[in-house]
C-alpha cells in the first residue's frame, strides 16, 4: 500500500462519514422517543410522565451514542442474528 499514485486522493467531507444525530441522539431513536413522549403527554394528558419519559429516553440515547455512534445498527443486527454477538 506504499505505492500510492499521486493525484488519486479525494477529500471527503466529515458529514459524509458521521452518523446523523438529533440533539446528540441517533435520528430514528430521537424521533421515536419524541413521538412516544408526545403520545403520553398530549394524548393521555400525562404531561409530567411524557416529559420524564422524553428526558430519560433522550439522555439514555445520547449516552449510548457517545459510547458507540452506531449502536442502533448493532442492536438491529443483534436482534436479527442473536447468536452472532453472543459470548
KAUR-V58098 format. One record per residue. N is the residue number from 0. SS is DSSP state (2 for helix, 1 for strand, 0 for the rest). PSI is psi in degrees with one decimal (NA if undefined). D_FIRST is the distance of its C-alpha to the first C-alpha in whole Angstrom. Layout:
N	SS	PSI	D_FIRST
N	SS	PSI	D_FIRST
//
This chain:
0	0	1.2	0
1	0	-12.9	4
2	0	56.1	6
3	0	136.6	6
4	0	126.2	10
5	0	140.3	13
6	0	-4.8	15
7	0	38.4	13
8	0	145.8	13
9	0	126.2	16
10	0	136.6	18
11	0	128.8	20
12	0	143.3	23
13	2	-31.2	24
14	2	-21.5	27
15	2	-17.0	24
16	0	-14.2	22
17	0	148.9	25
18	0	156.7	28
19	0	118.6	32
20	1	148.5	34
21	1	102.1	38
22	0	25.9	39
23	0	-11.0	36
24	1	152.9	37
25	1	143.6	35
26	2	-46.9	37
27	2	-39.5	38
28	2	-40.4	39
29	2	-40.1	41
30	2	-44.0	43
31	2	-44.1	44
32	2	-45.3	45
33	2	-37.5	47
34	2	-44.5	49
35	2	-41.6	50
36	2	-39.5	51
37	2	-36.9	53
38	2	-41.0	55
39	2	-47.0	56
40	2	-45.1	57
41	2	-44.9	58
42	2	-46.2	59
43	0	-1.1	61
44	0	37.0	62
45	0	75.6	60
46	2	-50.4	59
47	2	-37.5	58
48	2	-40.8	57
49	2	-43.7	54
50	2	-41.0	53
51	2	-42.8	53
52	2	-42.7	51
53	2	-46.1	49
54	2	-46.4	48
55	2	-44.7	47
56	2	-40.5	45
57	2	-41.3	43
58	2	-40.4	43
59	2	-40.7	41
60	2	-38.7	39
61	2	-42.2	38
62	2	-45.7	37
63	2	-37.3	35
64	2	-30.5	33
65	2	-35.8	32
66	2	-41.9	31
67	0	105.5	29
68	0	-20.1	29
69	0	29.9	29
70	2	-27.2	31
71	2	-43.6	33
72	2	-36.0	31
73	2	-43.2	30
74	2	-42.0	34
75	2	-43.9	34
76	2	-37.3	32
77	2	-37.5	34
78	2	-31.8	37
79	2	-39.4	36
80	0	79.7	35
81	0	-32.8	36
82	0	-15.3	36
83	0	-39.4	32
84	0	11.9	32
85	0	158.1	35
86	0	NA	35
//
